[in-house]
Amino acid sequence: MTAPVKPAPAISAPTVAEALAALPPLPAVDFAQFGEVETKPLTRIKRFTAAFMSRNWITIPHVTHHDEADVTALDALRKQQATAQPEGKVTVLPFLIKAIVKGLQRFPQFNASLDASGANLVFKKYFHIGIAVDTPRGLLVPVIRDCDQKSIAELSAELAAISRKAREKGLSMDEMSGGCFSISSLGGIGGTAFTPIINAPEVAILGVCRSYLKPVPGGADSQHIDWLTMLPLSLSYDHRVIDGAEAARFTAMLAASLATPESLLQ
Ligand code: CAO
């Protein structure tokens, strides 16, 4: 005879505030006891960033999907354009913005935000893209508005202007608000993949690392090697709003758009 099974006690999920309150506080450490130290205050931007990043990391269920895009044709196109117009040299970012706009148009849930109740999704009909800019005082995210209505050359000029403004302390709060989706590009620096933190109330952010040459078997008989230039993409998304399959489709579409750059020139 088997013993009667006792019903399990009901478990209610703690709120975020309750979970945080239950964490043991970090002990105060006197680092000077281990060696020489120097204490400096965080900049205002770094303190703001710390608060926002902590809130977003703790309150949003992040998943990061990694993929890569074949940008061999895109690199050739950029080189061709740079030779024709050396003063108008364009990085990969304006093309990425265009590819993302196409992705947001095809997958509107990536251009949405949860409302304050958390019960409704607000779908945006505009396409404003935030760009993470590394400045000596910390990270700033100016927003390029109406990217669907701008050409690659216009996006490139605006990107240069806002990153200069960010580094010269010239950005207003207005210029950093209203973004639909953000890009964090570390491609000029390096890396192969990372987990960008979502810039709430946005629901996804694309991280980009340095492109690299990948040997791929080519030809009908796979007897020779083609060297393709691959761009690593890391998409972090809010799993309350976006499912993994949707994230994989969105990133695959980005990769396909970047692999056919002429489609981004229209
Ligand atoms: N792969 C290979 N090379 C790349 C590349 C990539 N993915 N992305 C840029 N490059 C190259 C550019 O073509 C450029 O080459 P040249 O010197 O030959 O012209 C060089 O790297 C520098 O590019 P850049 O970074 O100045 O320009 P950008 O348009 O790619 O990016 C900006 C502009 C503002 C996004 C960037 O300067 C920046 O601040 N990035 C850091 C963002 C950041 O800190 N993110 C982390 C946020 S979370 O902490």
Residues whose N, C-alpha, C, O or C-beta is under 5 A from the ligand:
A	BS01	CAO	T91 L93 A132 V133 D134 S163 S184 S185 L186 G187 G188 C209 R210 S211
